[in-house]
């Protein structure tokens, strides 16, 4: 087999795409490409390709993943997308993710639990909105359902708290203020019916 061409990755300028016999074979960080002196090689064996994938690019991708995870907790799908954007091949990414999952660095259940806990604490939203957000981050439906069922999540209490915190100093029966409350809570995914019920409940308690 012959290395016929090498191109800068379109996704990441620090990666090289290596073509063997005019067909894409693998991607490799530029520094490793130079270190292994692949630019001098004309022929390459299956064993050498496997070594590069299983050792060189795997270690590089794993290092990138661990570095990224050191800054923030992310879902499996988010990490996959991050490494893919860095120019790593899918099979290498999956090997990295599977190893990180096996040692507990990646856990979508823990990620979803932490995400919802922080949302409830810092920026409360409806179950519907939280479900949509977690789904957009690649968390499975089963995990989302499990976490939402296990969490102590009372939407009525959250709506009451948000109204009192943001609009407590206003007359919530005033049409202009009421309109702002609806807009604010609808934007966070709460239903018209639940908002109306909460407004009546708070107004009657005043």
Buried (B, 14 or more C-beta within 10 A) or exposed (E): BEBEEBEEBEBBEEBBBBBBEEEEBBBBBBEBBEEBEBEEEEEBEEEBBEEBBEEBBBBBBBEBBEEBBEEEBBBBBBBBBBBBEBBBBEEBBEBBBEBBBEEEBBBBBEBBBEBBEEBBEEEBBBBEBBBBBBEEBBBBEEBBEBBBEEBEBEBEEBBBEBBEEEBEEBEBEEEEBBEBBBEBBEEBBBBEEBBEBBBEEBEEEE
